[in-house]
């Protein structure tokens, strides 16, 4: 039996209606250039954060995406998504991260 999460915790935005890994890969392929501000093929934490704020706002309209809670969550999400610990998230890492739903 799993404990009930505290009321302030919100499900991560990538737990929205489940998309298949193929659908996630297509979305990443389409949307990635929009957030890759310096066009280097990777998202730094700021670029990644912009995308996560948009996802959070879309799945939880009441969330204050500028709150300390959301900024902490974005930092944790970035650390989790940056699988090779390079300080940037590439398309493969982002697709894997979103597909895990973790």
C-alpha positions in Angstrom: 0.0 0.0 0.0 1.4 3.4 -1.0 1.1 6.4 1.3 -1.1 9.2 0.0 1.1 12.1 -1.3 0.7 15.4 0.5 -1.8 17.7 -1.1 0.8 20.1 -2.3 2.5 17.5 -4.5 1.3 17.4 -8.1 1.9 14.7 -10.6 4.7 15.4 -12.9 3.5 16.9 -16.2 4.8 14.0 -18.3 2.3 11.8 -16.5 -0.5 13.4 -18.5 -2.5 10.9 -20.6 0.0 8.3 -21.4 1.7 8.9 -24.7 3.6 6.0 -26.4 7.4 6.3 -26.6 6.9 6.8 -30.4 4.6 9.7 -29.8 6.9 11.2 -27.2 9.8 10.9 -29.7 7.8 12.7 -32.3 6.9 15.5 -30.0 10.5 15.9 -28.9 11.6 15.9 -32.5 9.1 18.6 -33.4 9.4 20.8 -30.3 13.1 20.5 -29.5 14.3 23.2 -31.9 11.8 25.6 -30.3 13.5 25.4 -26.9 17.1 24.9 -28.1 17.8 28.7 -28.1 21.4 28.5 -29.0 20.8 25.8 -31.6 23.6 23.5 -30.3 21.5 20.3 -30.3 21.3 20.2 -26.5 19.1 21.9 -23.9 20.9 23.6 -21.1 19.0 23.9 -17.8 17.4 27.2 -18.7 16.2 25.9 -22.1 15.0 22.6 -20.4 13.3 24.6 -17.7 11.3 26.7 -20.2 9.9 23.5 -21.7 9.1 22.0 -18.3 7.3 25.2 -17.2 5.2 25.0 -20.4 4.4 21.4 -19.7 3.6 22.1 -16.0 1.3 25.0 -16.9 -0.5 22.9 -19.5 -1.1 20.0 -17.1 -1.6 22.1 -13.9 -3.0 25.5 -14.8 -3.1 26.5 -11.1 0.7 25.9 -10.7 2.9 29.0 -10.3 5.7 28.1 -12.7 7.9 30.8 -11.1 7.5 29.4 -7.6 10.5 28.0 -5.7 8.7 24.6 -5.6 8.5 24.4 -9.4 12.0 25.7 -9.8 13.3 23.0 -7.4 11.3 20.4 -9.3 12.7 21.6 -12.6 16.3 21.3 -11.2 15.6 17.8 -10.1 14.0 16.9 -13.4 17.0 18.3 -15.3 19.4 16.3 -13.1 17.3 13.2 -13.8 17.1 13.8 -17.5 20.8 14.6 -17.9 21.7 10.9 -18.0 25.4 11.4 -19.0 25.8 14.3 -16.5 27.1 16.5 -19.3 25.2 19.6 -18.1 22.9 19.4 -21.1 20.0 17.2 -22.2 19.9 15.9 -25.8 16.9 14.6 -27.7 17.7 11.0 -26.7 18.0 11.9 -23.0 14.8 14.0 -23.1 12.8 11.3 -24.9 14.0 8.7 -22.4 13.2 11.0 -19.5 9.7 11.7 -20.7 9.1 8.1 -21.6 10.0 6.9 -18.1 7.4 9.2 -16.5 9.7 9.4 -13.5 
